[in-house]
Amino acid sequence: MQPGLDMPSQPQKIPLFLRFKERSVSGAFVALTVLAMVGWIYLLSSMFARFVLWFFS
């Protein structure tokens, strides 16, 4: 009876760890994507602001 009771506890630990690992990897990917988008928006907006200041000066 003891090995039968011990078996269900082990498969519950592994999917929890894998689920956390998958969430952390996808979270890091989303964070990198958002960071890249913010960088491009900042770059393009600063270039546009310089062009407007150059055009009206």
URPEKA-V856185 format. One record per residue. N is the residue number from 0. RES is the residue in one letter. OMEGA is omega in radians with two decimals (* if undefined). D_LAST is the distance of its C-alpha to the last C-alpha in Angstrom with 1 decimal. Layout:
[[N & RES & OMEGA & D_LAST] [N & RES & OMEGA & D_LAST]]
This chain:
[[0 & M & -3.08 & 85.6] [1 & Q & 3.10 & 83.4] [2 & P & 3.11 & 81.6] [3 & G & 3.12 & 81.1] [4 & L & -3.11 & 79.5] [5 & D & -3.08 & 77.3] [6 & M & -3.10 & 75.9] [7 & P & -3.10 & 73.8] [8 & S & -3.12 & 72.0] [9 & Q & 3.14 & 70.5] [10 & P & 3.11 & 68.8] [11 & Q & -3.13 & 67.0] [12 & K & -3.04 & 65.4] [13 & I & 3.13 & 64.0] [14 & P & 3.10 & 62.1] [15 & L & 3.12 & 60.5] [16 & F & 3.13 & 59.2] [17 & L & 3.11 & 58.1] [18 & R & 3.10 & 56.4] [19 & F & 3.13 & 54.5] [20 & K & 3.11 & 53.6] [21 & E & 3.13 & 52.3] [22 & R & -3.12 & 50.2] [23 & S & 3.12 & 48.7] [24 & V & 3.14 & 47.8] [25 & S & 3.08 & 46.3] [26 & G & 3.09 & 44.5] [27 & A & 3.12 & 43.0] [28 & F & 3.11 & 41.9] [29 & V & 3.13 & 40.2] [30 & A & 3.10 & 38.5] [31 & L & 3.13 & 37.2] [32 & T & 3.13 & 36.1] [33 & V & 3.12 & 34.2] [34 & L & 3.11 & 32.6] [35 & A & 3.12 & 31.5] [36 & M & 3.13 & 30.0] [37 & V & 3.10 & 28.1] [38 & G & 3.11 & 26.8] [39 & W & 3.12 & 25.6] [40 & I & 3.11 & 23.9] [41 & Y & -3.13 & 22.2] [42 & L & -3.11 & 21.1] [43 & L & -3.14 & 19.8] [44 & S & 3.10 & 18.1] [45 & S & 3.07 & 16.3] [46 & M & 3.12 & 15.3] [47 & F & 3.13 & 14.1] [48 & A & 3.08 & 12.1] [49 & R & 3.12 & 10.4] [50 & F & 3.13 & 9.9] [51 & V & 3.13 & 8.4] [52 & L & 3.10 & 6.0] [53 & W & -3.08 & 5.3] [54 & F & -3.07 & 5.7] [55 & F & 3.14 & 3.8] [56 & S & * & 0.0]]
